[in-house]
Amino acid sequence: MVLLLASGASLSVASLYYSQPMLGVLATDIGVSDLDIGFVPTLTQLGYALGILLLAPLGDKHDRRNIILVKAGLLVVSLIAAAFAQSLSVLLIASLAIGLTATMAQDIVPAAATLAHESRRGKVVGTVMTGLLMGILLSRVISGFVAEHFGWRTMFVLAAAGVSLIGVAIWRGLPHFAPTTTLSYRALLGSLLDLLRRHGMLRRASLAQGLLAMGFGAFWSTLAVMLHAEPFHLGSAVAGAFGLAGAVGALAAPVAGHLADKHGPGLVTKLGAGLTAVSFAAMNFSPFLSPTAQLWLLGIGTVGFDLGVQATLIAHQTIVYSIDPGARSRLNAVLFVGMFIGMASGATLGSALLAQWGWTGVTGLATATALAALAVRFWKVPAGKA
């Protein structure tokens, strides 16, 4: 069951990131500018943020198994629509729909927490979250390879097939869930705003993680386009391979959790944001290096900032979950909405900066947002706040 849920979280959230290493190929094939193609990851991330905000609370009101299955079916349709898109407008609509329906991952994590015995809940949720993080990072490796050798449309078809298979497995293996609240839909959404208003720890965590996500989104949404141009002229497979470096961050998630338990999550957020800022700052020296040295710097920097971003996320989840155990799904929704709004904003700004100022514009933005997140974590607050 844990493997099933981890696989479901991985395949669903991976759908958000398949397009990123393929953007250079997509722009050429559809015949649009690098700036216009940047709206594909923007709308995907924005759709995910809207889905978490508008759809995730339904898991408390309805059978979560049925919600997961409906979203899986709609995600398959959205991926097929992207595969056969002949124009940018159709691809953008499909991208928004992929983001909305890929939020089945945010229904799977609470399902795992509900099914797990209290003595094993942390381990089970951690395993499912590792699957989710690996789906984010390894999706770029897979899509880059597939697009390079079989075409970008094939990648979306394979993604649809994968979600179909996991949907059938969930239909056969996942039990039903009893609703936990009779609140109206409006009341559920209203409770999100109430939680954000009442808890300074939640506001601070959402802001800091959103700032880190902005640089994260700017980097990954423009990397393929940058590598496709001079002086590299590299294909989508190389851009996707950088996901292997980023996978180190997902593997480090349990370490970040251990450090948060032992030394406090506040310290881990500072260390993570600081590492992210240093990693992005180092990339600003790329114009002074040879192409080969630039690629090495990109690889090392990718390991560094992914470690920093993922460690900070785990620590922020630890902080947020401690606020109100009875509202963890909604608290998690608020945190992830902030994070994916940051990613969507970063994708848009990153594409614009790449077109106007080149790669240094992107790395400059990422450095600034990481430093801003670090400042948020160092900002003095009253005792008892995080």
NORGIGI-V739564 format. One record per residue. N is the residue number from 1. PSI is psi in whole degrees, 0 to 359 (* if undefined). Layout:
n:N psi:PSI
n:N psi:PSI
//
This chain:
n:1 psi:319
n:2 psi:318
n:3 psi:320
n:4 psi:313
n:5 psi:320
n:6 psi:320
n:7 psi:320
n:8 psi:317
n:9 psi:319
n:10 psi:310
n:11 psi:325
n:12 psi:313
n:13 psi:334
n:14 psi:332
n:15 psi:337
n:16 psi:337
n:17 psi:356
n:18 psi:325
n:19 psi:334
n:20 psi:312
n:21 psi:347
n:22 psi:3
n:23 psi:321
n:24 psi:316
n:25 psi:318
n:26 psi:315
n:27 psi:318
n:28 psi:317
n:29 psi:318
n:30 psi:337
n:31 psi:46
n:32 psi:169
n:33 psi:164
n:34 psi:326
n:35 psi:316
n:36 psi:320
n:37 psi:340
n:38 psi:343
n:39 psi:345
n:40 psi:303
n:41 psi:332
n:42 psi:310
n:43 psi:328
n:44 psi:312
n:45 psi:321
n:46 psi:320
n:47 psi:322
n:48 psi:317
n:49 psi:316
n:50 psi:322
n:51 psi:319
n:52 psi:318
n:53 psi:315
n:54 psi:335
n:55 psi:327
n:56 psi:321
n:57 psi:341
n:58 psi:340
n:59 psi:338
n:60 psi:340
n:61 psi:335
n:62 psi:169
n:63 psi:115
n:64 psi:330
n:65 psi:315
n:66 psi:321
n:67 psi:316
n:68 psi:316
n:69 psi:319
n:70 psi:315
n:71 psi:322
n:72 psi:316
n:73 psi:316
n:74 psi:327
n:75 psi:320
n:76 psi:314
n:77 psi:318
n:78 psi:318
n:79 psi:321
n:80 psi:321
n:81 psi:320
n:82 psi:321
n:83 psi:327
n:84 psi:11
n:85 psi:133
n:86 psi:355
n:87 psi:162
n:88 psi:322
n:89 psi:318
n:90 psi:319
n:91 psi:323
n:92 psi:318
n:93 psi:316
n:94 psi:322
n:95 psi:318
n:96 psi:318
n:97 psi:322
n:98 psi:316
n:99 psi:316
n:100 psi:315
n:101 psi:338
n:102 psi:353
n:103 psi:1
n:104 psi:335
n:105 psi:325
n:106 psi:354
n:107 psi:332
n:108 psi:320
n:109 psi:311
n:110 psi:328
n:111 psi:318
n:112 psi:318
n:113 psi:324
n:114 psi:319
n:115 psi:332
n:116 psi:145
n:117 psi:148
n:118 psi:325
n:119 psi:342
n:120 psi:7
n:121 psi:315
n:122 psi:317
n:123 psi:317
n:124 psi:312
n:125 psi:320
n:126 psi:320
n:127 psi:317
n:128 psi:320
n:129 psi:324
n:130 psi:319
n:131 psi:319
n:132 psi:314
n:133 psi:321
n:134 psi:326
n:135 psi:321
n:136 psi:314
n:137 psi:317
n:138 psi:342
n:139 psi:325
n:140 psi:322
n:141 psi:313
n:142 psi:312
n:143 psi:324
n:144 psi:317
n:145 psi:312
n:146 psi:316
n:147 psi:323
n:148 psi:323
n:149 psi:334
n:150 psi:355
n:151 psi:152
n:152 psi:330
n:153 psi:324
n:154 psi:323
n:155 psi:316
n:156 psi:325
n:157 psi:315
n:158 psi:322
n:159 psi:318
n:160 psi:320
n:161 psi:319
n:162 psi:316
n:163 psi:324
n:164 psi:314
n:165 psi:316
n:166 psi:330
n:167 psi:318
n:168 psi:317
n:169 psi:319
n:170 psi:320
n:171 psi:322
n:172 psi:329
n:173 psi:341
n:174 psi:130
n:175 psi:171
n:176 psi:158
n:177 psi:133
n:178 psi:137
n:179 psi:149
n:180 psi:358
n:181 psi:153
n:182 psi:12
n:183 psi:146
n:184 psi:165
n:185 psi:320
n:186 psi:321
n:187 psi:323
n:188 psi:314
n:189 psi:321
n:190 psi:328
n:191 psi:333
n:192 psi:314
n:193 psi:323
n:194 psi:318
n:195 psi:318
n:196 psi:323
n:197 psi:324
n:198 psi:337
n:199 psi:106
n:200 psi:328
n:201 psi:322
n:202 psi:317
n:203 psi:317
n:204 psi:317
n:205 psi:318
n:206 psi:320
n:207 psi:312
n:208 psi:316
n:209 psi:326
n:210 psi:322
n:211 psi:317
n:212 psi:320
n:213 psi:332
n:214 psi:312
n:215 psi:321
n:216 psi:312
n:217 psi:321
n:218 psi:317
n:219 psi:306
n:220 psi:333
n:221 psi:347
n:222 psi:349
n:223 psi:312
n:224 psi:320
n:225 psi:317
n:226 psi:315
n:227 psi:337
n:228 psi:339
n:229 psi:185
n:230 psi:148
n:231 psi:11
n:232 psi:309
n:233 psi:47
n:234 psi:151
n:235 psi:182
n:236 psi:334
n:237 psi:320
n:238 psi:318
n:239 psi:318
n:240 psi:329
n:241 psi:336
n:242 psi:341
n:243 psi:333
n:244 psi:321
n:245 psi:318
n:246 psi:335
n:247 psi:338
n:248 psi:325
n:249 psi:319
n:250 psi:320
n:251 psi:336
n:252 psi:356
n:253 psi:314
n:254 psi:326
n:255 psi:317
n:256 psi:320
n:257 psi:319
n:258 psi:316
n:259 psi:322
n:260 psi:321
n:261 psi:321
n:262 psi:319
n:263 psi:358
n:264 psi:138
n:265 psi:333
n:266 psi:318
n:267 psi:319
n:268 psi:324
n:269 psi:322
n:270 psi:316
n:271 psi:318
n:272 psi:314
n:273 psi:322
n:274 psi:317
n:275 psi:321
n:276 psi:315
n:277 psi:316
n:278 psi:319
n:279 psi:315
n:280 psi:323
n:281 psi:321
n:282 psi:328
n:283 psi:342
n:284 psi:346
n:285 psi:2
n:286 psi:319
n:287 psi:342
n:288 psi:3
n:289 psi:162
n:290 psi:161
n:291 psi:318
n:292 psi:315
n:293 psi:326
n:294 psi:319
n:295 psi:320
n:296 psi:316
n:297 psi:319
n:298 psi:316
n:299 psi:313
n:300 psi:318
n:301 psi:325
n:302 psi:318
n:303 psi:315
n:304 psi:309
n:305 psi:329
n:306 psi:320
n:307 psi:313
n:308 psi:314
n:309 psi:315
n:310 psi:321
n:311 psi:318
n:312 psi:322
n:313 psi:313
n:314 psi:317
n:315 psi:320
n:316 psi:323
n:317 psi:321
n:318 psi:317
n:319 psi:312
n:320 psi:318
n:321 psi:339
n:322 psi:350
n:323 psi:308
n:324 psi:99
n:325 psi:335
n:326 psi:355
n:327 psi:31
n:328 psi:324
n:329 psi:317
n:330 psi:323
n:331 psi:318
n:332 psi:322
n:333 psi:317
n:334 psi:316
n:335 psi:315
n:336 psi:331
n:337 psi:314
n:338 psi:319
n:339 psi:316
n:340 psi:337
n:341 psi:319
n:342 psi:317
n:343 psi:316
n:344 psi:317
n:345 psi:319
n:346 psi:322
n:347 psi:318
n:348 psi:310
n:349 psi:322
n:350 psi:317
n:351 psi:318
n:352 psi:318
n:353 psi:323
n:354 psi:319
n:355 psi:326
n:356 psi:318
n:357 psi:356
n:358 psi:192
n:359 psi:328
n:360 psi:333
n:361 psi:320
n:362 psi:310
n:363 psi:329
n:364 psi:316
n:365 psi:313
n:366 psi:321
n:367 psi:315
n:368 psi:317
n:369 psi:325
n:370 psi:319
n:371 psi:323
n:372 psi:320
n:373 psi:319
n:374 psi:320
n:375 psi:321
n:376 psi:318
n:377 psi:333
n:378 psi:350
n:379 psi:129
n:380 psi:130
n:381 psi:163
n:382 psi:154
n:383 psi:141
n:384 psi:349
n:385 psi:161
n:386 psi:*
//
